[in-house]
């Protein structure tokens, strides 16, 4: 196995701004149960509007943006620059009105509100510069990034009841929409349709299978159901040899989990044992390695286990959980988990700076940053990134 190299740059470029904004925005949004309400005009929000009304209005705005998130035609975005800019402006307004709610979410959803608004402002600037082709490439990645947040609990969606198949260009797009909005039964059904359509796009076929794996293993803790699903497709002519090989390696791991690991949620001591079972001793920073296909199944299962425990964790347990979540997120080798891992490590350092694990979080973050900027001619960390490292180091060593 090889040392994992983060797939997302560390500096807060426009790329990271858009990714973090939309992923965090969708994460926050999916945690409430809004009532239906007519969307307001910007600046016309009632001071007495409830959080449910505000979130419903955010939902309407996101529905308008979804075609551009899932679209594959960057020219389409160029033609609709004004509409996209309007929706981003509206999101900023609505988010500011909902600030009190966002500041009281669970630990892994509490990405700094100030940072979120700041990045939305950066997104406004990027659109103002008319670089819409670049914006398309970023929006096209959002579906993978924001799903990392939505899979953190087992609740089903109660939103977007008007999201019908006819609004989407393909079964795959409709499956993605339902995956992102946590309507998992419909998502699985349309991922399966994608596989049955004999699509030549093997990237989509692999992504469909990967989503199903995440739903059954991480979210629902049903590895046996996943094994039976993949048994149906491991020998099909609809997917290529590489994809078949992935399924063939997943199935034994799924059966092993189904036999031994699907019982009641563990206590903290048992959870720590499971962490070391699948992640190793973690004695040194940067010890997480790229997993095999079999290990990927175990890491997804462990991620769900950690999320479920976090909802009832004590203040002394949370820093350890954030550290484990970050390491395990990297080990899943999903590109959208890398920025999430950084956020977990930063939260550990900033909110629990006096805890012993704050220093471990810093060392892991530092190791990963240094690895990101290493090459054949040495390590060259940009000045602003080094300044951020120095700031974080001072915080965790201040006690």
C-alpha atoms as a printed R data frame, in Angstrom:
    type eleno elety resid chain resno       x       y       z
1   ATOM     1    CA   UNK     A     1   0.000   0.000   0.000
2   ATOM     2    CA   UNK     A     2   1.103   3.588  -0.579
3   ATOM     3    CA   UNK     A     3   0.937   6.727   1.490
4   ATOM     4    CA   UNK     A     4  -2.174   8.685   0.580
5   ATOM     5    CA   UNK     A     5  -1.654  12.045  -1.118
6   ATOM     6    CA   UNK     A     6  -4.469  14.553  -0.575
7   ATOM     7    CA   UNK     A     7  -6.391  15.175  -3.761
8   ATOM     8    CA   UNK     A     8  -7.547  18.689  -2.856
9   ATOM     9    CA   UNK     A     9  -5.166  21.645  -2.516
10  ATOM    10    CA   UNK     A    10  -4.732  23.182   0.930
11  ATOM    11    CA   UNK     A    11  -4.919  26.849   0.050
12  ATOM    12    CA   UNK     A    12  -8.355  28.458   0.042
13  ATOM    13    CA   UNK     A    13  -8.557  29.019  -3.704
14  ATOM    14    CA   UNK     A    14 -11.802  29.662  -5.542
15  ATOM    15    CA   UNK     A    15 -11.873  25.904  -6.108
16  ATOM    16    CA   UNK     A    16 -11.927  25.132  -2.405
17  ATOM    17    CA   UNK     A    17 -14.282  28.041  -1.759
18  ATOM    18    CA   UNK     A    18 -17.010  26.715  -4.026
19  ATOM    19    CA   UNK     A    19 -16.532  23.124  -2.902
20  ATOM    20    CA   UNK     A    20 -16.692  23.919   0.800
21  ATOM    21    CA   UNK     A    21 -19.535  26.403   0.412
22  ATOM    22    CA   UNK     A    22 -21.848  24.053  -1.430
23  ATOM    23    CA   UNK     A    23 -20.934  20.964   0.554
24  ATOM    24    CA   UNK     A    24 -21.423  22.741   3.889
25  ATOM    25    CA   UNK     A    25 -24.549  24.470   2.658
26  ATOM    26    CA   UNK     A    26 -26.190  21.221   1.646
27  ATOM    27    CA   UNK     A    27 -25.069  19.552   4.866
28  ATOM    28    CA   UNK     A    28 -26.681  22.205   7.011
29  ATOM    29    CA   UNK     A    29 -29.802  22.243   4.888
30  ATOM    30    CA   UNK     A    30 -30.474  18.536   5.109
31  ATOM    31    CA   UNK     A    31 -30.518  18.507   8.909
32  ATOM    32    CA   UNK     A    32 -33.944  20.142   9.303
33  ATOM    33    CA   UNK     A    33 -37.503  19.343   8.330
34  ATOM    34    CA   UNK     A    34 -38.830  22.433   6.589
35  ATOM    35    CA   UNK     A    35 -42.411  23.267   5.800
36  ATOM    36    CA   UNK     A    36 -43.352  24.321   2.301
37  ATOM    37    CA   UNK     A    37 -43.242  28.045   1.651
38  ATOM    38    CA   UNK     A    38 -43.081  30.361  -1.318
39  ATOM    39    CA   UNK     A    39 -39.542  31.560  -2.015
40  ATOM    40    CA   UNK     A    40 -38.926  35.203  -1.137
41  ATOM    41    CA   UNK     A    41 -37.375  37.873  -3.270
42  ATOM    42    CA   UNK     A    42 -33.933  38.907  -2.072
43  ATOM    43    CA   UNK     A    43 -34.331  41.498   0.640
44  ATOM    44    CA   UNK     A    44 -38.009  40.645   1.235
45  ATOM    45    CA   UNK     A    45 -37.537  38.045   3.977
46  ATOM    46    CA   UNK     A    46 -39.889  38.582   6.905
47  ATOM    47    CA   UNK     A    47 -38.167  39.208  10.212
48  ATOM    48    CA   UNK     A    48 -40.557  36.735  11.791
49  ATOM    49    CA   UNK     A    49 -39.883  33.921   9.320
50  ATOM    50    CA   UNK     A    50 -39.333  30.583  11.040
51  ATOM    51    CA   UNK     A    51 -36.253  28.446  10.466
52  ATOM    52    CA   UNK     A    52 -38.467  25.956   8.634
53  ATOM    53    CA   UNK     A    53 -39.670  28.646   6.242
54  ATOM    54    CA   UNK     A    54 -36.133  29.858   5.644
55  ATOM    55    CA   UNK     A    55 -34.851  26.343   4.998
56  ATOM    56    CA   UNK     A    56 -37.709  25.665   2.599
57  ATOM    57    CA   UNK     A    57 -36.699  28.790   0.705
58  ATOM    58    CA   UNK     A    58 -33.096  27.607   0.613
59  ATOM    59    CA   UNK     A    59 -34.424  24.319  -0.738
60  ATOM    60    CA   UNK     A    60 -36.208  26.068  -3.584
61  ATOM    61    CA   UNK     A    61 -33.019  27.915  -4.452
62  ATOM    62    CA   UNK     A    62 -30.983  24.707  -4.430
63  ATOM    63    CA   UNK     A    63 -33.517  23.049  -6.716
64  ATOM    64    CA   UNK     A    64 -32.880  25.844  -9.201
65  ATOM    65    CA   UNK     A    65 -29.120  25.267  -8.954
66  ATOM    66    CA   UNK     A    66 -29.234  21.469  -9.239
67  ATOM    67    CA   UNK     A    67 -29.429  21.363 -13.052
68  ATOM    68    CA   UNK     A    68 -26.113  23.217 -13.170
69  ATOM    69    CA   UNK     A    69 -24.525  21.012 -10.511
70  ATOM    70    CA   UNK     A    70 -25.411  17.905 -12.515
71  ATOM    71    CA   UNK     A    71 -25.202  19.361 -16.032
72  ATOM    72    CA   UNK     A    72 -22.400  18.342 -18.387
73  ATOM    73    CA   UNK     A    73 -22.622  21.358 -20.689
74  ATOM    74    CA   UNK     A    74 -20.457  24.275 -19.568
75  ATOM    75    CA   UNK     A    75 -21.891  26.446 -22.373
76  ATOM    76    CA   UNK     A    76 -25.271  26.069 -20.689
77  ATOM    77    CA   UNK     A    77 -23.808  27.717 -17.603
78  ATOM    78    CA   UNK     A    78 -22.335  30.549 -19.663
79  ATOM    79    CA   UNK     A    79 -25.782  31.248 -21.075
80  ATOM    80    CA   UNK     A    80 -27.305  31.299 -17.574
81  ATOM    81    CA   UNK     A    81 -24.675  33.260 -15.666
82  ATOM    82    CA   UNK     A    82 -27.243  35.794 -14.406
83  ATOM    83    CA   UNK     A    83 -29.557  33.126 -12.991
84  ATOM    84    CA   UNK     A    84 -26.688  31.345 -11.204
85  ATOM    85    CA   UNK     A    85 -25.410  34.614  -9.734
86  ATOM    86    CA   UNK     A    86 -28.915  35.428  -8.480
87  ATOM    87    CA   UNK     A    87 -29.227  32.055  -6.735
88  ATOM    88    CA   UNK     A    88 -25.842  32.453  -5.016
89  ATOM    89    CA   UNK     A    89 -26.822  35.945  -3.822
90  ATOM    90    CA   UNK     A    90 -30.109  34.592  -2.513
91  ATOM    91    CA   UNK     A    91 -28.336  31.808  -0.625
92  ATOM    92    CA   UNK     A    92 -26.109  34.344   1.135
93  ATOM    93    CA   UNK     A    93 -29.148  36.356   2.197
94  ATOM    94    CA   UNK     A    94 -31.076  33.317   3.446
95  ATOM    95    CA   UNK     A    95 -28.081  31.844   5.270
96  ATOM    96    CA   UNK     A    96 -27.493  35.099   7.122
97  ATOM    97    CA   UNK     A    97 -31.112  35.076   8.270
98  ATOM    98    CA   UNK     A    98 -30.701  31.478   9.526
99  ATOM    99    CA   UNK     A    99 -27.412  32.060  11.351
100 ATOM   100    CA   UNK     A   100 -28.650  31.144  14.873
101 ATOM   101    CA   UNK     A   101 -29.774  27.703  13.722
102 ATOM   102    CA   UNK     A   102 -26.546  26.868  11.922
103 ATOM   103    CA   UNK     A   103 -24.466  27.620  14.998
104 ATOM   104    CA   UNK     A   104 -26.189  24.876  17.015
105 ATOM   105    CA   UNK     A   105 -25.666  21.820  14.852
106 ATOM   106    CA   UNK     A   106 -23.729  18.678  15.855
107 ATOM   107    CA   UNK     A   107 -19.933  18.701  15.945
108 ATOM   108    CA   UNK     A   108 -19.203  17.367  12.478
109 ATOM   109    CA   UNK     A   109 -21.709  19.794  10.901
110 ATOM   110    CA   UNK     A   110 -20.393  22.875  12.715
111 ATOM   111    CA   UNK     A   111 -18.139  24.318  10.076
112 ATOM   112    CA   UNK     A   112 -17.535  27.946  10.995
113 ATOM   113    CA   UNK     A   113 -20.443  30.105   9.903
114 ATOM   114    CA   UNK     A   114 -18.122  33.041   9.283
115 ATOM   115    CA   UNK     A   115 -15.985  30.903   6.985
116 ATOM   116    CA   UNK     A   116 -19.086  29.745   5.124
117 ATOM   117    CA   UNK     A   117 -20.281  33.297   4.477
118 ATOM   118    CA   UNK     A   118 -16.744  34.318   3.566
119 ATOM   119    CA   UNK     A   119 -16.477  31.586   0.956
120 ATOM   120    CA   UNK     A   120 -19.876  32.445  -0.472
121 ATOM   121    CA   UNK     A   121 -18.564  35.970  -0.933
122 ATOM   122    CA   UNK     A   122 -15.561  34.518  -2.766
123 ATOM   123    CA   UNK     A   123 -17.953  32.588  -4.987
124 ATOM   124    CA   UNK     A   124 -19.728  35.832  -5.829
125 ATOM   125    CA   UNK     A   125 -16.401  37.315  -6.899
126 ATOM   126    CA   UNK     A   126 -15.578  34.322  -9.095
127 ATOM   127    CA   UNK     A   127 -18.908  34.629 -10.904
128 ATOM   128    CA   UNK     A   128 -18.381  38.378 -11.257
129 ATOM   129    CA   UNK     A   129 -15.138  37.620 -13.095
130 ATOM   130    CA   UNK     A   130 -17.181  35.688 -15.680
131 ATOM   131    CA   UNK     A   131 -15.141  32.489 -15.337
132 ATOM   132    CA   UNK     A   132 -18.208  30.291 -15.733
133 ATOM   133    CA   UNK     A   133 -16.449  27.393 -17.457
134 ATOM   134    CA   UNK     A   134 -14.312  27.040 -14.366
135 ATOM   135    CA   UNK     A   135 -17.435  27.364 -12.216
136 ATOM   136    CA   UNK     A   136 -18.995  24.502 -14.176
137 ATOM   137    CA   UNK     A   137 -16.055  22.212 -13.443
138 ATOM   138    CA   UNK     A   138 -16.403  22.980  -9.735
139 ATOM   139    CA   UNK     A   139 -20.164  22.518  -9.623
140 ATOM   140    CA   UNK     A   140 -19.790  19.228 -11.444
141 ATOM   141    CA   UNK     A   141 -17.721  17.921  -8.509
142 ATOM   142    CA   UNK     A   142 -20.164  19.068  -5.852
143 ATOM   143    CA   UNK     A   143 -22.329  15.956  -6.046
144 ATOM   144    CA   UNK     A   144 -19.433  13.872  -4.759
145 ATOM   145    CA   UNK     A   145 -18.302  16.358  -2.139
146 ATOM   146    CA   UNK     A   146 -21.618  17.166  -0.469
147 ATOM   147    CA   UNK     A   147 -22.583  13.505  -0.215
148 ATOM   148    CA   UNK     A   148 -19.874  13.090   2.414
149 ATOM   149    CA   UNK     A   149 -22.026  15.179   4.743
150 ATOM   150    CA   UNK     A   150 -25.395  13.654   3.915
151 ATOM   151    CA   UNK     A   151 -24.227  10.150   4.746
152 ATOM   152    CA   UNK     A   152 -23.445  11.015   8.361
153 ATOM   153    CA   UNK     A   153 -26.749   9.757   9.730
154 ATOM   154    CA   UNK     A   154 -29.507   7.306   8.871
155 ATOM   155    CA   UNK     A   155 -32.421   9.698   8.479
156 ATOM   156    CA   UNK     A   156 -34.365   9.623   5.231
157 ATOM   157    CA   UNK     A   157 -35.200  12.809   3.403
158 ATOM   158    CA   UNK     A   158 -38.379  14.783   4.003
159 ATOM   159    CA   UNK     A   159 -37.603  17.416   1.367
160 ATOM   160    CA   UNK     A   160 -37.796  17.955  -2.404
161 ATOM   161    CA   UNK     A   161 -41.034  16.064  -2.889
162 ATOM   162    CA   UNK     A   162 -41.382  17.660  -6.339
163 ATOM   163    CA   UNK     A   163 -38.081  16.246  -7.628
164 ATOM   164    CA   UNK     A   164 -39.478  14.012 -10.375
165 ATOM   165    CA   UNK     A   165 -37.562  11.872 -12.887
166 ATOM   166    CA   UNK     A   166 -38.749  14.046 -15.787
167 ATOM   167    CA   UNK     A   167 -36.694  16.973 -14.469
168 ATOM   168    CA   UNK     A   168 -33.417  15.095 -15.064
169 ATOM   169    CA   UNK     A   169 -31.597  14.076 -18.221
170 ATOM   170    CA   UNK     A   170 -30.766  10.518 -17.183
171 ATOM   171    CA   UNK     A   171 -31.419   7.796 -14.633
172 ATOM   172    CA   UNK     A   172 -27.954   8.441 -13.230
173 ATOM   173    CA   UNK     A   173 -28.633  12.145 -12.639
174 ATOM   174    CA   UNK     A   174 -31.920  11.306 -10.922
175 ATOM   175    CA   UNK     A   175 -30.157   8.705  -8.761
176 ATOM   176    CA   UNK     A   176 -27.513  11.272  -7.803
177 ATOM   177    CA   UNK     A   177 -30.181  13.789  -6.824
178 ATOM   178    CA   UNK     A   178 -31.903  11.245  -4.594
179 ATOM   179    CA   UNK     A   179 -28.596  10.159  -3.085
180 ATOM   180    CA   UNK     A   180 -27.718  13.742  -2.247
181 ATOM   181    CA   UNK     A   181 -31.142  14.371  -0.722
182 ATOM   182    CA   UNK     A   182 -31.091  11.064   1.167
183 ATOM   183    CA   UNK     A   183 -33.973   9.363  -0.595
184 ATOM   184    CA   UNK     A   184 -31.961   6.167  -0.584
185 ATOM   185    CA   UNK     A   185 -34.516   3.609  -1.839
186 ATOM   186    CA   UNK     A   186 -35.147   5.657  -4.980
187 ATOM   187    CA   UNK     A   187 -31.421   6.329  -5.384
188 ATOM   188    CA   UNK     A   188 -30.608   2.602  -5.326
189 ATOM   189    CA   UNK     A   189 -33.412   1.846  -7.778
190 ATOM   190    CA   UNK     A   190 -32.116   4.371 -10.323
191 ATOM   191    CA   UNK     A   191 -28.466   3.442  -9.844
192 ATOM   192    CA   UNK     A   192 -29.602  -0.069 -10.690
193 ATOM   193    CA   UNK     A   193 -31.382   1.231 -13.789
194 ATOM   194    CA   UNK     A   194 -28.130   2.915 -14.781
195 ATOM   195    CA   UNK     A   195 -26.327  -0.410 -14.555
196 ATOM   196    CA   UNK     A   196 -29.062  -2.188 -16.491
197 ATOM   197    CA   UNK     A   197 -29.010   0.366 -19.332
198 ATOM   198    CA   UNK     A   198 -25.723  -1.052 -20.635
199 ATOM   199    CA   UNK     A   199 -24.090   2.342 -20.417
200 ATOM   200    CA   UNK     A   200 -20.673   2.653 -22.027
201 ATOM   201    CA   UNK     A   201 -19.689   5.226 -19.420
202 ATOM   202    CA   UNK     A   202 -17.762   3.031 -16.992
203 ATOM   203    CA   UNK     A   203 -17.034   5.983 -14.706
204 ATOM   204    CA   UNK     A   204 -20.758   6.368 -14.064
205 ATOM   205    CA   UNK     A   205 -21.186   2.636 -13.610
206 ATOM   206    CA   UNK     A   206 -18.422   2.581 -11.002
207 ATOM   207    CA   UNK     A   207 -19.810   5.651  -9.270
208 ATOM   208    CA   UNK     A   208 -23.264   4.062  -9.141
209 ATOM   209    CA   UNK     A   209 -21.837   0.950  -7.488
210 ATOM   210    CA   UNK     A   210 -19.776   3.056  -5.106
211 ATOM   211    CA   UNK     A   211 -22.859   5.015  -4.034
212 ATOM   212    CA   UNK     A   212 -24.782   1.799  -3.375
213 ATOM   213    CA   UNK     A   213 -21.860   0.544  -1.289
214 ATOM   214    CA   UNK     A   214 -21.911   3.750   0.776
215 ATOM   215    CA   UNK     A   215 -25.674   3.589   1.322
216 ATOM   216    CA   UNK     A   216 -25.775  -0.001   2.504
217 ATOM   217    CA   UNK     A   217 -22.487  -0.100   4.451
218 ATOM   218    CA   UNK     A   218 -21.854   3.360   5.903
219 ATOM   219    CA   UNK     A   219 -25.345   4.800   6.208
220 ATOM   220    CA   UNK     A   220 -27.593   1.805   6.861
221 ATOM   221    CA   UNK     A   221 -25.144  -0.752   8.294
222 ATOM   222    CA   UNK     A   222 -26.547  -3.476   6.025
223 ATOM   223    CA   UNK     A   223 -23.469  -5.171   4.519
224 ATOM   224    CA   UNK     A   224 -25.437  -8.345   3.810
225 ATOM   225    CA   UNK     A   225 -27.860  -6.417   1.597
226 ATOM   226    CA   UNK     A   226 -24.891  -4.872  -0.216
227 ATOM   227    CA   UNK     A   227 -23.325  -8.292  -0.797
228 ATOM   228    CA   UNK     A   228 -26.533  -9.595  -2.363
229 ATOM   229    CA   UNK     A   229 -26.772  -6.508  -4.592
230 ATOM   230    CA   UNK     A   230 -23.244  -6.897  -5.924
231 ATOM   231    CA   UNK     A   231 -23.704 -10.635  -6.444
232 ATOM   232    CA   UNK     A   232 -26.249  -9.727  -9.120
233 ATOM   233    CA   UNK     A   233 -23.795  -7.598 -11.074
234 ATOM   234    CA   UNK     A   234 -20.332  -9.064 -10.500
235 ATOM   235    CA   UNK     A   235 -20.569 -11.168 -13.677
236 ATOM   236    CA   UNK     A   236 -22.702  -8.901 -15.834
237 ATOM   237    CA   UNK     A   237 -21.559  -7.795 -19.277
238 ATOM   238    CA   UNK     A   238 -22.746  -4.254 -18.503
239 ATOM   239    CA   UNK     A   239 -19.560  -3.321 -16.619
240 ATOM   240    CA   UNK     A   240 -15.891  -3.625 -17.471
241 ATOM   241    CA   UNK     A   241 -13.354  -6.044 -15.980
242 ATOM   242    CA   UNK     A   242 -11.950  -3.516 -13.498
243 ATOM   243    CA   UNK     A   243 -15.392  -2.766 -12.081
244 ATOM   244    CA   UNK     A   244 -16.195  -6.469 -11.815
245 ATOM   245    CA   UNK     A   245 -12.956  -7.014  -9.932
246 ATOM   246    CA   UNK     A   246 -13.936  -4.326  -7.418
247 ATOM   247    CA   UNK     A   247 -17.247  -6.033  -6.702
248 ATOM   248    CA   UNK     A   248 -15.602  -9.429  -6.417
249 ATOM   249    CA   UNK     A   249 -13.264  -8.034  -3.761
250 ATOM   250    CA   UNK     A   250 -16.009  -6.184  -1.904
251 ATOM   251    CA   UNK     A   251 -18.278  -9.207  -1.490
252 ATOM   252    CA   UNK     A   252 -16.104 -11.284   0.946
253 ATOM   253    CA   UNK     A   253 -15.541  -8.227   3.133
254 ATOM   254    CA   UNK     A   254 -19.265  -7.497   3.166
255 ATOM   255    CA   UNK     A   255 -20.070 -11.058   4.180
256 ATOM   256    CA   UNK     A   256 -17.492 -10.869   6.955
257 ATOM   257    CA   UNK     A   257 -19.033  -7.661   8.302
258 ATOM   258    CA   UNK     A   258 -22.526  -9.122   8.030
259 ATOM   259    CA   UNK     A   259 -21.458 -12.134  10.061
260 ATOM   260    CA   UNK     A   260 -19.471 -10.382  12.788
261 ATOM   261    CA   UNK     A   261 -20.019  -6.627  12.898
262 ATOM   262    CA   UNK     A   262 -23.642  -5.568  12.532
263 ATOM   263    CA   UNK     A   263 -24.689  -5.742  16.175
264 ATOM   264    CA   UNK     A   264 -25.512  -2.982  18.641
265 ATOM   265    CA   UNK     A   265 -23.516   0.251  18.652
266 ATOM   266    CA   UNK     A   266 -20.318  -0.131  20.708
267 ATOM   267    CA   UNK     A   267 -19.175   1.668  23.826
268 ATOM   268    CA   UNK     A   268 -16.129   3.927  23.527
269 ATOM   269    CA   UNK     A   269 -13.613   1.236  24.476
270 ATOM   270    CA   UNK     A   270 -15.029  -1.173  21.884
271 ATOM   271    CA   UNK     A   271 -15.043   1.585  19.272
272 ATOM   272    CA   UNK     A   272 -11.382   2.344  19.941
273 ATOM   273    CA   UNK     A   273 -10.570  -1.329  19.438
274 ATOM   274    CA   UNK     A   274 -12.369  -1.243  16.074
275 ATOM   275    CA   UNK     A   275 -10.447   1.877  15.054
276 ATOM   276    CA   UNK     A   276  -7.125   0.160  15.716
277 ATOM   277    CA   UNK     A   277  -8.346  -3.003  14.018
278 ATOM   278    CA   UNK     A   278  -8.942  -1.168  10.735
279 ATOM   279    CA   UNK     A   279  -6.596   1.838  10.944
280 ATOM   280    CA   UNK     A   280  -3.643   0.327  12.813
281 ATOM   281    CA   UNK     A   281  -1.823   1.624  15.876
282 ATOM   282    CA   UNK     A   282  -1.730   5.276  14.660
283 ATOM   283    CA   UNK     A   283   1.437   5.878  16.631
284 ATOM   284    CA   UNK     A   284   2.875   8.273  14.032
285 ATOM   285    CA   UNK     A   285   1.364  11.140  12.057
286 ATOM   286    CA   UNK     A   286   0.732  10.301   8.434
287 ATOM   287    CA   UNK     A   287   0.418   6.588   9.106
288 ATOM   288    CA   UNK     A   288  -2.822   6.132   7.144
289 ATOM   289    CA   UNK     A   289  -2.257   4.087   4.001
290 ATOM   290    CA   UNK     A   290  -4.209   3.715   0.781
291 ATOM   291    CA   UNK     A   291  -6.600   0.777   1.263
292 ATOM   292    CA   UNK     A   292  -7.205  -2.251  -0.880
293 ATOM   293    CA   UNK     A   293 -10.707  -2.770  -2.274
294 ATOM   294    CA   UNK     A   294 -11.447  -5.079   0.645
295 ATOM   295    CA   UNK     A   295 -10.190  -2.583   3.218
296 ATOM   296    CA   UNK     A   296 -12.283   0.169   1.649
297 ATOM   297    CA   UNK     A   297 -15.417  -1.728   2.712
298 ATOM   298    CA   UNK     A   298 -14.197  -1.851   6.313
299 ATOM   299    CA   UNK     A   299 -13.314   1.860   6.302
300 ATOM   300    CA   UNK     A   300 -16.754   2.860   5.026
301 ATOM   301    CA   UNK     A   301 -18.378   0.731   7.703
302 ATOM   302    CA   UNK     A   302 -16.133   2.264  10.382
303 ATOM   303    CA   UNK     A   303 -16.970   5.787   9.192
304 ATOM   304    CA   UNK     A   304 -20.653   5.127   9.773
305 ATOM   305    CA   UNK     A   305 -19.866   3.621  13.177
306 ATOM   306    CA   UNK     A   306 -17.916   6.722  14.212
307 ATOM   307    CA   UNK     A   307 -20.632   9.113  13.033
308 ATOM   308    CA   UNK     A   308 -23.312   7.274  14.957
309 ATOM   309    CA   UNK     A   309 -21.284   7.275  18.166
310 ATOM   310    CA   UNK     A   310 -20.443  10.958  17.817
311 ATOM   311    CA   UNK     A   311 -24.073  11.962  18.329
312 ATOM   312    CA   UNK     A   312 -23.862  10.872  21.995
313 ATOM   313    CA   UNK     A   313 -20.139  11.413  22.690
314 ATOM   314    CA   UNK     A   314 -18.898  13.287  25.749
315 ATOM   315    CA   UNK     A   315 -16.736  16.411  25.485
316 ATOM   316    CA   UNK     A   316 -13.634  14.416  26.378
317 ATOM   317    CA   UNK     A   317 -14.364  11.837  23.672
318 ATOM   318    CA   UNK     A   318 -15.085  14.250  20.814
319 ATOM   319    CA   UNK     A   319 -11.451  15.241  20.022
320 ATOM   320    CA   UNK     A   320 -10.452  11.595  19.661
321 ATOM   321    CA   UNK     A   321 -13.464  10.940  17.445
322 ATOM   322    CA   UNK     A   322 -12.626  13.915  15.214
323 ATOM   323    CA   UNK     A   323  -9.061  12.612  14.884
324 ATOM   324    CA   UNK     A   324 -10.251   9.109  14.011
325 ATOM   325    CA   UNK     A   325 -12.848  10.436  11.572
326 ATOM   326    CA   UNK     A   326 -10.188  12.471   9.782
327 ATOM   327    CA   UNK     A   327  -7.818   9.524   9.441
328 ATOM   328    CA   UNK     A   328 -10.549   7.159   8.355
329 ATOM   329    CA   UNK     A   329 -11.911   9.720   5.873
330 ATOM   330    CA   UNK     A   330  -8.521   9.808   4.190
331 ATOM   331    CA   UNK     A   331  -8.352   6.017   4.186
332 ATOM   332    CA   UNK     A   332 -11.630   5.695   2.261
333 ATOM   333    CA   UNK     A   333  -9.795   7.289  -0.677
334 ATOM   334    CA   UNK     A   334 -12.874   9.268  -1.768
335 ATOM   335    CA   UNK     A   335 -11.498  12.559  -3.077
336 ATOM   336    CA   UNK     A   336 -14.318  14.555  -1.474
337 ATOM   337    CA   UNK     A   337 -13.360  13.274   1.972
338 ATOM   338    CA   UNK     A   338  -9.998  15.013   1.948
339 ATOM   339    CA   UNK     A   339 -11.304  18.528   2.622
340 ATOM   340    CA   UNK     A   340 -13.645  17.026   5.203
341 ATOM   341    CA   UNK     A   341 -10.690  15.385   6.969
342 ATOM   342    CA   UNK     A   342  -8.940  18.751   7.175
343 ATOM   343    CA   UNK     A   343 -12.046  20.344   8.672
344 ATOM   344    CA   UNK     A   344 -12.236  17.631  11.347
345 ATOM   345    CA   UNK     A   345  -8.581  18.142  12.270
346 ATOM   346    CA   UNK     A   346  -8.997  21.915  12.422
347 ATOM   347    CA   UNK     A   347 -12.096  21.604  14.555
348 ATOM   348    CA   UNK     A   348 -10.155  19.353  16.923
349 ATOM   349    CA   UNK     A   349  -7.374  21.937  17.177
350 ATOM   350    CA   UNK     A   350  -9.518  25.051  17.453
351 ATOM   351    CA   UNK     A   351 -12.352  23.867  19.702
352 ATOM   352    CA   UNK     A   352 -10.366  21.469  21.896
353 ATOM   353    CA   UNK     A   353  -6.967  23.156  21.956
354 ATOM   354    CA   UNK     A   354  -6.305  22.095  25.562
355 ATOM   355    CA   UNK     A   355  -7.023  18.437  24.924
356 ATOM   356    CA   UNK     A   356  -4.047  16.125  24.361
357 ATOM   357    CA   UNK     A   357  -5.468  15.101  20.999
358 ATOM   358    CA   UNK     A   358  -5.302  18.679  19.700
359 ATOM   359    CA   UNK     A   359  -1.546  18.193  19.269
360 ATOM   360    CA   UNK     A   360  -2.070  14.862  17.527
361 ATOM   361    CA   UNK     A   361  -4.534  16.564  15.194
362 ATOM   362    CA   UNK     A   362  -1.963  19.254  14.467
363 ATOM   363    CA   UNK     A   363   0.791  16.747  13.734
364 ATOM   364    CA   UNK     A   364  -1.491  14.833  11.352
365 ATOM   365    CA   UNK     A   365  -2.560  18.044   9.627
366 ATOM   366    CA   UNK     A   366   1.043  19.257   9.363
367 ATOM   367    CA   UNK     A   367   2.259  15.927   7.982
368 ATOM   368    CA   UNK     A   368  -0.455  15.927   5.363
369 ATOM   369    CA   UNK     A   369   0.237  19.533   4.331
370 ATOM   370    CA   UNK     A   370   3.945  18.856   3.991
371 ATOM   371    CA   UNK     A   371   3.258  15.752   1.936
372 ATOM   372    CA   UNK     A   372   0.926  17.744  -0.321
373 ATOM   373    CA   UNK     A   373   3.677  20.193  -1.206
374 ATOM   374    CA   UNK     A   374   6.462  17.647  -1.546
375 ATOM   375    CA   UNK     A   375   7.985  16.614  -4.836
376 ATOM   376    CA   UNK     A   376  11.147  15.406  -6.461
377 ATOM   377    CA   UNK     A   377  12.916  18.708  -5.756
378 ATOM   378    CA   UNK     A   378  11.883  18.927  -2.117
379 ATOM   379    CA   UNK     A   379   9.107  20.450  -0.021
380 ATOM   380    CA   UNK     A   380   7.894  23.941  -0.917
381 ATOM   381    CA   UNK     A   381   5.005  25.144   1.245
382 ATOM   382    CA   UNK     A   382   3.420  28.464   0.158
383 ATOM   383    CA   UNK     A   383   3.934  31.326   2.601
384 ATOM   384    CA   UNK     A   384   0.236  31.694   3.488
385 ATOM   385    CA   UNK     A   385  -0.063  27.963   4.174
386 ATOM   386    CA   UNK     A   386   3.016  28.026   6.408
387 ATOM   387    CA   UNK     A   387   1.590  30.991   8.300
388 ATOM   388    CA   UNK     A   388  -1.588  29.007   8.925
389 ATOM   389    CA   UNK     A   389   0.462  26.069  10.202
390 ATOM   390    CA   UNK     A   390   2.367  28.387  12.545
391 ATOM   391    CA   UNK     A   391  -0.922  29.824  13.841
392 ATOM   392    CA   UNK     A   392  -2.379  26.383  14.531
393 ATOM   393    CA   UNK     A   393   0.815  25.230  16.216
394 ATOM   394    CA   UNK     A   394   0.751  28.219  18.558
395 ATOM   395    CA   UNK     A   395  -2.864  27.462  19.473
396 ATOM   396    CA   UNK     A   396  -2.361  23.809  20.389
397 ATOM   397    CA   UNK     A   397   0.878  24.498  22.278
398 ATOM   398    CA   UNK     A   398  -0.477  27.498  24.201
399 ATOM   399    CA   UNK     A   399  -1.445  25.618  27.357
